[in-house]
Every structure is written in C-alpha cells, then in structure tokens.
Amino acid sequence: MPNSVRPVNSAMSNVESSTLLEIANQSLLRHAGPFDELLVERASGTMIWDREGNEYLDFTSGQLCATFGHNPGELRDAMLESFQRAVHSSSLLLSEEVILLAQDLLELLPPNLSKVTLLSTGSEATEVGLKAAKMATGRWETIGVSRSYHGHTAGAAGVTFLPRRQGSGPGQPGVHSIPAPYCFRCPLGATYPECGFACVDVGMDTVDTQRTSEIAACIIEPILSTGGMIEPPVGYLEHLRQRCDEQEVLLILDEAQTGLGRTGDMFAFESSGVVPDVVALSKSLGGGFPLAAVAITDTIAEEAERNGLRFLTSHMNEPSMALIGLAMLTLAKEHVQAGSAAKQGKRLESALDELMDESETVGDVRGRGLLLGVEFVIDRTGQEAAPEIASRVAATCRRRGLLVQVVAGNVWRIAPPITVSDDEIDRAVSIIRDSLEEDEHA
Ligand SMILES: Cc1ncc(COP(=O)(O)O)c(C=O)c1O
C-alpha cells in the first residue's frame, strides 16, 4: 500500500496522479475494466481539466448527462436553493418541487402520457417502465432489440442485448430480442427501403414462435447508442408500433440519451409521429445529478395500481433533485426553442461528412442533432470493421485535447453538450482531421 494520503480540498494538488491511481487500483473495484488514467480536476461548459492542468474538449458530455454543459450556473443555484428548503425527504413524503416537476414533465409529453414517477437512474427507469407494463397487462414476457442498452440492474440487463450482459448467470426468462435496425450492416443482408423493415417482421415472427404467453411490452432506444450509434431508418418506429399494436404489446421508448433536446426535438420519438405508451428519461434530466423519470399512460397507471404496483427507493421524490430537474427542463425548453442541437449538430455532422470524403477509414457518419456516430472501417469498399483504428485515433484525439467515446468496438459516439460553440466544434473537427492524418501516415 503506498503511503496513505488523505487528500481534502486543496491538499489534493500535492498528491501525484500516479500515486492516486495506484491507490485506486488497490482500493476500488474495477467494475468496468482498467481505470482511465485521466483524473478529472474540474469541468465547465464543454471543457474538462485533468490534475496536470491539461484541458480537453469533452465531446462525450461526461456520461451523456452534461447535456447543457458541465456545471451550469442553473445547477448550482438549484442545489443551493435546495439547502434553503430540503435536500432529502422520505420517498413517501411529497414536496411542492416534486409535484411541479411531474407537472412540467407531463406538459412536454404527448397527452396520453399522464402519470410520471421520479427516480434516480436510467436503470431504475427501465425497471419501473417494465414493471408497470407487466403489472398493467398481467403479462410478463418482453421484447428488446439486439444491440440495445437499457442499464445494468437485473431487469434492465435482461432487455440489454450487448456482450456486457454476460458473466453472471442466466438472464431473465421470457425476454426475447429482434434484430437491430443496423442498415450500415444489415443483419439480414437486406437494403433499406426495399427491405420493408424485414428486421422487425422477421424478429416479431420469430418471437411468436418462441413465446409461451402473451408479450407485455417492447422496449427500444430511439437511437441505439451504446450498441453502435444505430439510428433506425425513417418509418421503422411506425412499423414496430404497428406490429406491437397487432398484439396489444406496449411500446416503451428509452429516451435516456436522446431526450430533452439532444437530437433537436424535445424527444427523439417526436419526428416519427409515434406515440409511446411509456417513456423513460434520465441523464440530461439531472444535468449530472442522479435524476430519472418514467411517464406512463393513465390506463397503465390505473391497471398497475389496481394490481398492487410497488416500487420504492430511498431517493425517489427527492426535493433537491426535483429542483434540479425543474432547472434542467427550463434549459431544455430554451435550447429546443433556439434549435441549439439541430443547428450545432448540422455544423458538426457536415464537417464529419467532409472528413469521410477525405479518409477511407471513416466508413459512415450518422445520427441526429448532437448524438452522432462515426463508424471506422479498414476501407469503405470492403466495410470491414476497424476497431483498432477507432481506438487509436480516439487516443490521438485525446492526446491533442479532445474526448470522444468508442462504443461497440469500431464506432465513436460524438455527443458534446448542446451548448457547444462554433469555435469548439471547429477545434474538435480540426483535432479529428489531424489525428486521422497522423494515423494514416504512421
Ligand atoms: C439508453 C439507456 N438506458 C438506460 C441507461 C442506464 O442509465 P443509468 O446508467 O443511469 O442507470 C443508459 C445509460 O447509459 C442508457 O444509455
């Protein structure tokens, strides 16, 4: 054990980062592989600084939560105000701010979604959405989409179809998956739009032969983010909804990453015209603090309540988080009205498209608003996935002061705060261009 350090506030700066990492490796569970060597010192807007004073453009928005920038003043004000009121209360005791947040959220959603519950994490939001659907319908089987991510708690991991579900025994019984709408690498070898959404039809027909009872719900992210930044093609959600309706299967949309303005609209489902039965929100709602919500229809709420729905955590209905949620919703409304993500997303996406023209290894640029993906290939003709290039270029970008996240091996997720400036976008693109060139000439 290295010399014991008790870093408190300013004393922290005296401890070498290498020493801290050594302590981390001895004292913290490596819950997601090796620890990153970047130790964060502070963050503001689009920027993150490490302990050595290096600055980075954070084009990951932290864990997709700093949608309105890191440490916005509105977050601090809401936190301070909660100290004047109540930071915490029993989850069984409501407060004005909790009730107002529920009302504000419902005002943004379609009128069929008329009941909301406030939670802490996206995983919990998935759990509650699934549980309410099961208890309302009296059914228990569910459908998820291959390459989806909905969280790490048991129920959420059950409908997550990524390698990360492996290693801790059987998944949940009665959970089925349908193929991902991954047009760049169609799992059925088909081509859109001639395919007629075969991924939905083949999937649903297969589920029909697998299920042993009726299906309660189908859950999907409007953009399958962690599984490879897969944006379903136009008409997909409508087709899925139609297939669900045929069997009275409820449709749950997980807007953890897409909701509250990131794609340009308040919610990503809006542009499809599809109205979901359940919407799960998290991440941006707390702006970095743990706040999540699930909105459901009156019918689901009534039936689930009648059938004895119970769900309780110590941090449901926290007044402090509700004040933060109210502040974040105000920011979301302002940014959607101003067209922030749509405008800045267009600037970033067209610059990335130009990079695709310049570089053979950039196979595809896709996404919506400021939730964009770049898929790396060995060359564009063969489209062979190039995970090493994706990781190597991301590492070079970091060395040059830009953070992007590698998801699903050969795909980058690029998702800066929607407050990102023109200049920050141009700097990021120039770092990516230089890093690609460096890689090509290595
Ligand atoms: C679409 C989606 N759903 C659910 C979750 C789980 O959220 P949390 O990590 O807050 O539990 C995530 C987290 O990345 C997510 O991206």
The ligand as an SDF file (V2000), in Angstrom:
LIG
                    3D

 16 16  0  0  0  0  0  0  0  0999 V2000
  -30.4450    4.2080  -23.2590 C   0  0  0  0  0  0  0  0  0  0  0  0
  -30.0130    3.9910  -21.8340 C   0  0  0  0  0  0  0  0  0  0  0  0
  -30.8830    3.4690  -20.9650 N   0  0  0  0  0  0  0  0  0  0  0  0
  -30.5570    3.2710  -19.6730 C   0  0  0  0  0  0  0  0  0  0  0  0
  -29.2960    3.5980  -19.2130 C   0  0  0  0  0  0  0  0  0  0  0  0
  -28.9370    3.3370  -17.7880 C   0  0  0  0  0  0  0  0  0  0  0  0
  -28.8560    4.5130  -17.0980 O   0  0  0  0  0  0  0  0  0  0  0  0
  -28.0520    4.6060  -15.7170 P   0  0  0  0  0  0  0  0  0  0  0  0
  -26.6250    4.3960  -16.0590 O   0  0  0  0  0  0  0  0  0  0  0  0
  -28.3550    5.9730  -15.2260 O   0  0  0  0  0  0  0  0  0  0  0  0
  -28.5860    3.5330  -14.8320 O   0  0  0  0  0  0  0  0  0  0  0  0
  -28.3700    4.1660  -20.0800 C   0  0  0  0  0  0  0  0  0  0  0  0
  -27.0240    4.5400  -19.6140 C   0  0  0  0  0  0  0  0  0  0  0  0
  -26.1100    4.7520  -20.3460 O   0  0  0  0  0  0  0  0  0  0  0  0
  -28.7330    4.3590  -21.4350 C   0  0  0  0  0  0  0  0  0  0  0  0
  -27.8760    4.8760  -22.3150 O   0  0  0  0  0  0  0  0  0  0  0  0
  1  2  1  0
  2  3  1  0
  2 15  2  0
  3  4  2  0
  4  5  1  0
  5  6  1  0
  5 12  2  0
  6  7  1  0
  7  8  1  0
  8  9  2  0
  8 10  1  0
  8 11  1  0
 12 13  1  0
 12 15  1  0
 13 14  2  0
 15 16  1  0
M  END
$$$$
